[in-house]
């Protein structure tokens, strides 16, 4: 299900001609610092953005904030530890 979010975020970013670095800078300016690798994971569906970042992404990318609610319950998939 995260692919809907992934596609929306990536499509909106590309539609605005932004790189992941550009988006990370705009998010930081809006009060939600994030790095490019985290944005990449969001776009690929590995992580779901937390509420503050979701709001900032929706604002910066000019997408409907409800887009993020389409994939079901609030959850992050966490990487398995190698320990």
Secondary structure, 3 states (H helix, E strand, C coil): CHHHHHHHHHHHHHHCCCCHHHHHHHHHHCCCCCCHHHHHHHHHCCCCCCHHHHHHHHHHHCCCHHHHHHHCCCCCCCCCCCC
